[in-house]
């Protein structure tokens, strides 16, 4: 079982192509704190529930089939970590996925997991710009969340296979006006998107930012918009983006930035995972100080449970909308 109510660091294992690791920075035994993020952009669910690789819509060559998925699950657990597996299923992109396919896929996956648990993200960053953008296709997206929710619950895997949503947050206050990245604030069709989000066990979000407190506030605003409290995960979290060139010094996830992010956790008890931390996984900045600080903070905060949540009301049933009380979210500039 996965304890999603206690904080754990998320590490980026990401062995999505043979021989490819991104975790030299801190995924070494006996380091055993948190989740392992695994992504696949070119996976397709077949009628019998098996998983194959196929031509995808993003990141060509980044796909895993069923055998490789199971290998990654085993390797993740060998490190004492919990898999957080993020897909872009081509069935969803092609609008061909069926409930029967999903039910068969979940049955096979659950049988292989046994008593182990995992978090399943069925549509990574579905609101971002690009070929995998489903933001304006609410009537397509919501039924797919329902397919997975039905399969997980009806087959007895609830609590063992946990369902995650995974939109992208704006990375800075200046980006808040971007329609595709602030859909829950501005999209006239946004009311429909909530139906799928309510079916998830956790809210998974991406944010690369120089404003960590602002971004956590925005995540809280996202949860307020949905209307029900659930754990917030950041499977992708870091400072700025490395798009092929060297980042300026003030854009790097250095030791001071890492410590700042963790120091915010008592103020945001709903945040249960900070993951990825790219680009320090590829590059050792500050003579290794960033990696050392990440290890230190991960150990210090692993299993952290807030003493007193800030007035949140717990959900009383699936799909029940509650009024939330407590501090109002504020955007920080």
Phi, psi and omega in degrees: 000152182253124178271095184274000181261003175243143183287137171218146173289147174256126177258157183255096179281304167050040174276073186263358170223147185308129177082000184260116175236146175239021195240022180300334183300314187209002178267078178225139177297144005266029179292117188221056183238108166114208187249156175245120180273124178236132183238147174217128182254353186225056178243142181229134178272123179274172183301326181275004178090356177288160184245128178235163174266149182206171176295126183254194185245359183207146173049068181306138179091351180262082180215152178230142175262184187297314182299318181289324175301314180295323177298317180295322177299313181297316181294321178300314180292333178295338176268002182078020183252166179251131181290132167243102189254123188245119184249155157239093182288130179293334176301321179289317180298327181269001178060038182241358184293138181242161177298321180298317178299314181296317180300318179292320178297314181294322178298316180292316181296314180297321179297322180288321180297325185065237181270359179282159180241167178199166173246131185245119176254116189269350182205089186295128174048054188290347181257005183277164177292149179124183186292341180260021181281116177248015186305319185268012184240053187302322183289342174273316185294314185301315179299329180290321173300321179295321177305311183290320178298315180298316182294317182296313184287316185291335182262008173081020181259011179298130183091342178258315172250109184260140186262135181236144166267162183204070170276176179254139172266152172301149185268350181204160178304329182293338183270357187297337180279351180290115186303317186289341181253357179229039188299326184285348176264333191232341186286126179294340178266004185299333180302323182289327184299330183299332182302317179289323181295326180294341181275352184274156176273328178224155173261110178265134185222149172252139173203124173247114194211151167268000185235072187299321180292321177300317182292321178293323174298320180293323175298321177295322178296320176301315180294321175300320181296318177294320172101010179212140183280129171214159180300140177258125176248141170247083177295339172232112183213129174189193183248109180071183181233139175258106185258037175112340179247173179290134178284144172300155183306319184282002177254357185275147175282077183275181185300319181295319179295317180299315180296322178300315182299314181292328181294343179280345188303318179300334179275348181227071186295345179282342178283121186243359180199133169241118187232176173081285179058023172292140019262008183292348176290326180273325189236133178267102180271164172056036180062027180092001183295324181295314179297318179297320179293322178296318177298315181299312182292324180297317178293317183297320187260356182300129179079007182300130176237123180302141180288319184217098176302156189275057172081016179289147171261135181282151177294144180256358179180160181297128178080001180279125179268132181238152170281138181254141179239168181121194183295137176286146177292141177230135175279137181252134175252000000 
